Amino acid sequence: MAEVELKLDASTKAPEAGAAADRPVDRDQDFTLEHYREILAALKERHLTLSFKDASELGRDILKLDRFVLMRHDVEFSLTSALRMARLDHEADVRSTFFLLLSSDYNIFEPEGAAIVQEILDLGHDVGLHYDMTAYEQAGTDAAEIARQQIALLESYWSTRVYAMSSHMPMRSGKTLRLSGVVDVYDPLYIDEIKYVSDSTQKWREGVVTSLLEEHDRIHLLTHEYYWSEGGHDFDVLLLQEARRKYCELAGRAEANIRRFKQGLKLRAVRDAEFRRRLGRCEG
């Protein structure tokens, strides 16, 4: 089988795996996993950490808590990176909500993807729906009904409960959904009455979250799995690395299928006869 190579040009090629990270002096630009560990430790030192499961159960009573950080991960591209974040949160005794996007190029229903989601749940975290309003509208569907069905699918497939939902790129669509019994993370309670902080495109709008802990007692922290790495690389590099990993995985599956199909052709007559016997259609 001819090999097809997905190339990274010199401007986007990252150092080899395991290379020591040269951490930026400016912590606003530091997206190493070591810095993420430090962030978790700082959050735990002064604030209570909560998931959106906790937020759902507390409702507006959450404002009665003195200091807290709502931990939210929107999983955009990489389940493996999301699992890495889930493990780091668990090591820090932090429970978070991981919002899963059913229209992404990862597949939570493949065996490997399903196992990752299960491990995230087993680590004590919960999962939410990360929905794409633009995709719903382009399909001409009833967005609220499709969201309900997707939530029901998540709940039944993993025997869990979905407590919250988050819109994918809400500034693009300009719309969010409200479903009864499911927290909308963009409800004014979580955006206006609680300080909203995001690492979107590796640019903290008002500085890294740890610089805001003295000023803000109540924080809603959004992070994205593919911005954080051992080497602290730029997101464009990390996205291309993820594309290469997925290509290699898909190419391996294709090669395995080719081998299986060729073997099946050689044994077709034998297997056809075995199949007919199983159906009770023996001939002769």
N, C-alpha and C positions, 0 to 999 in steps of 0.2 A: 504493500500500500504506500503510495507516495506521501511523503510528509509535508504538511503545510505548516509554516512557521508564523506565529503571531509576533511581530517585531515591536520592540520598544526603541525609539530613537534615543540618541545620546542625552537629550534634554530631559527625558522622562524615565530613564533607566535607574533603578534604585541599587544601592550596594547589595552585595550578596547577603543571603539570610544569615543571621547570627552576627553580622557586623555590629560593632559597638556604636551606639547612637551618640552623635555629637550634639548634645542638647543645647537649644538656644538659651541665651542669657535671659531674653525676654520670655517670661512664662506664658504670655498671651499667645506666643507662637510655638509653644512646646506641646506637641501631640504624640509624645512617646507614651508607652504603656506605663513606664515608671512614673511619669507625671500624673497619669490617671490614678495610679495607686496612691500618690500623695494627695490628690484631690479627695479621694474617698476617705483617707485618714483625717483630713481637715474637716470634712463634712461631719464625720462621726464625733469629732472632738467637741463641737459646739451645737450641733443640730441633731434632731431626730430625723432618721431617713424613713420615708414612706413610699409604698408603691401606690398605683392607682386603684388597686383592690382596697387598700386602706382608705383612700380618698372616697371611694364609692360608699364604703360603710359609714364613714364619718359625715358625709354631706357638708353642710355649712358649719357644722361643729368643728371642722378642721381649723377654723379661724380661732378657736379657743386654745389651741396649742401654742406654746410660747415660741418655740423655734423648730422649724422642720424644713426638709428638702424633699420634694416629690421627685422620685427617680424615674425617668422616662427614657427609653431607647427606641427610636424609630429605625427599624431594620430595612435599609434601602437596597443593598446589593449582596451582602455576604452573610450567610448563616454561620459559616465557620468563625468569622470575626465577631458575630453576635455572641456565639458561645464563649469565645475568649473573654468578652466583656462580662458575660454572666458569671463566669468562674471567678473573675477578679472581684465582682460585687459580692459574691458568696464568701470569698476569703476574707473580705472586710466586714462581714456580717451585715450586708446591705441587701434588702429585697427591692427589686425593681420590676417595672412592667416593660415587656418587649413587644412592640407593636409590629405585626407581621403583614407584609404587603403581598396579597395574592396575585397581583399583576406584575410582579417584578420578574427578573430573569433567574431568580432562584426558585426552587420547587420544594415547598414544605411537605409534599406528599410522596416524594421519592423516598426510598428506605433511609438513605443517609440524612436527608432533610428532616424527615419525621423523627429520626432518632435524636437529632440536635434539639428540636423543639421539646421532645420529651425530657432530655437532660436539663434544659433550661427550667422546665417545670419542676423536675426533681430537685433542683438546687434551691427551690423555695420561691422562685419568681412566678409571676403570672404573665399571661400573654393578652394582648389586645389586638383589635383590627386596625391596620393602617390602610385606609381606603383611598382610592384615587377618583375624585369627583370628575376629573376630565375624562378618564376612561369610561366611567359610567355614562356620561352625557354623550360621548362619541358613539357609544353602543346603542343609544336611544332607549335605555332601560329606565325602570323606576329605581332611582338610586337608593332610596330608603329600603325598598324591598330586597334589592340585591345585597345591601349591607346586612340586613337581618339574616338572609340566607347564608352569607359568608360567616357571620358570627355563629350561626347554628352549626355550620360545618366544622368550624374550629372546636366548638364545644363538644360535639359528638365524637369527632375523630380522636381527640385527646382526653376525653372524659373530664373536662375542666369547665370553668366558667369564664366568660369574657366580661370584664367589668367596665372596660373603657374602649374608646375608639379615637383615632387621630387621623386628621386629613393629611394626605400626601401633597406637599407643595401647595398649601392653601393660598399663598399669595398669587399663584398662577390662576387657580380656578376662582378665587374670591368667594368660595362657598364652603360651608361645613354642614354636616348632618346632625340632627337631633333625634335620637331614638329613645323611647321610654325605657327606663331601667338601665341605660348604658351611659356612662360618663362621656361627655364631649370635652376633650382636653382643652379645647379652645373656648369653652364657656367663660364668660367674664370673670367668674370666681377664680379660675386658674390662670388668667391672663392679666386682669386688672387689679384684683384684690390680693393676688399672690405674685411676687416678682418672677417674671418669666425670663429665663436665661437659656441661650442656645449656642451650640458650637457650629452652627450652620456654615458650610463651606470653609471650615477652619478659621472663622473670623468671629471672635467674641465681640459683640457690639459695644459692650461697656467694660470689657476686661474679663479675664478668666474668672470663673465663678468664685474661686477662693478669695479674690480681691473684694468681693461683695458681701462676704459673710458678716462683717462688722456692721454694715449699713442695713442689711435686710435680714429679718428674722424668719420670713416665710418665702421660700423659693421653689419654683417649678423648673427643674433642670432637664433639658433635652440634650441628649448626645446621640451621635450617629456612629454606628459600628465601624464604618470604613474610613473614618478620619484618624483612628488611633492605631499605632503600630509600634513594634519594638524600636524601629529606627526613626520614628517620627517623620515619615516621608510626607510630601505634599499629596493632596487627595488625587491629583491626576495620575501620579505614579501608582498609587495604591489601586485605583480603578483599573488601570491597564494590567497590573499584576493579577488582579482578580479575574480579568478577562482571560489572561493566559492560563491561569489555573483551571478555569471552567472549560476552556478549549481542550486542554490536555485530558481532562476528565471525560469530556464528550467523545474525543477521538478514541480514547481507550475503550469506551463502551461500543463505539461503532466497529472497531476492530474485533471485539469479542463477538458482536452480532454476525459479522462477516464469517468468522470461523465457524460459528454455530450453524449458520445457514448452509455453508458449503458441506459441513458434515451431515446436515439433514438431507441434502440432495443425494448424497451417497447412500443413505439408509432409507430413502423415501419408500421403496417398495415394502421393505420389512416393517416399517412403522405404519404404513397404510393398512397392512394386514392386521397388525396388532390393534390398531384403532377400530377396525371393523369387528374384530373378535370381542372387544370390550363393549361394543354396541349390540352384540348378539347377532351380527350379520355375517357369520362365517359362510364362506363359499366352498363349493366342491363336495 
